[in-house]
Every structure is written in structure tokens, then in C-alpha cells.
């Protein structure tokens, strides 16, 4: 983790040294709404009711370099996000209901290009978001024939999940005043957060099958900023 934090810090310092027409820095904070897409070799498809948006938050610092109509913004932040999903199956004539809730704590570095429009009252933002997961947990509830089995697990880095991930996306930022900004942004992960997942089935007993999981976070941010 120290290597990633050092990398983030170096990028942040280098960006601050870029000469620009205007330079601002400040703090950002706001809610996040996340949904993790989950697919496996069994092709589990979940509708929005069984995979709802998960409310989290993001807080951090940012720097902004403006070059006339173009600009660069970089953010170093901490966020908490998660995903909750539920599905029903019937295997060997036995009904099974599985509920999984994942919770992640992350450090992220957003690197954004900006195009200023409407006399600099609005910018179109686009870029990348490398992230490092500090910790990850999973709450699991498996109900078989009305018998419930609940477990909470701390996921292992590198074994259960990938600590380093990257997302791409964009959004808009409106400059409410000289000091206050409001950003709306959507980011889509390109990498799989989870490395593997366990699907439990039963006939005469429970059989745990560990399979490769396709899992990408899709996150919508609403962030209020104060800049100096």
C-alpha cells in the first residue's frame, strides 16, 4: 500500500508544479451511488431490485490547473462504497436464496481533463481513476429450505480481490461561485474487483464451488467542492 500512496503523492506534487493561467486547490466531499456488476460462468443476471444502488461517500483534496479553455484536475481522496445483491435459485429441487453485501474502503487518484464552456461557468470533465483498496469485507446470507446461514468475512488482498483497479468516465462541473463547485461524475471500472467468489449449492449437503468472478464497480458521484 505504501508504494501506491507514494505513487499518488508524486503525481499530485508533479501536477501542482505545472505552470498554468490559473491554479486552484481545495477540498471535495459528497455521496456516492455504486452498483457492482456480477457475472460468473453461471451467468447470474440480477435486475435493479435485487442489485440496488449502494450509498457511500467520498472526501478528499484537489488541484486544478486552467489553461484558457482547457484544464487539468487531479484529486486524492478516500471513499467508502459497496454493493448488495440477491438472487434465488432452485438446484436439485431445493430453493436457495443468496444475499451478498460487499464493502470497500479505498484511496483513489482522479486525473481529469477539463473543457470550460459557458464563460467558464461549466466544465466537461473526463479521465481516469486509479484506486487502491485498503480493506474489503463481505456479509453473506444463504437460506436453504428456510434455514439461514450468515457469515461475515474479511476478504484477502490478491486472493479474494484485486487491490489496484482503474476506472474511466466523466461528467460535468458547475462553478456556482468563485469558491464553490458542484460536480456530477460517472465512473466505470475496467478491471475486476473480485478475483473469485463462492457459490453454494446443495443436494444432500452444502457444496462450495469457487469460480472466477467478473465484477466491475459502476459509481455515480455528487461532489461539493470548496476551492481557494
Secondary structure by P-SEA (a helix, b strand, c coil): caaaaaaaaaaaaaaaaccccbbbbbbbbbbbbbbbbbbccccccccccccccccccccccbbbbbccccbbbbbbbccccbbbbbbccccccbbbbbbbbbbbbbbbbbbbbbbbcccccbbbbbbbbbbbbcbbbbbbbbbcccbbbbbbbbcccccccccbbbbbbccccccccccbbbbbbbbbbccccccbbbbbbbccbbbbbbbbbbbbbbbbbbbbbbcc
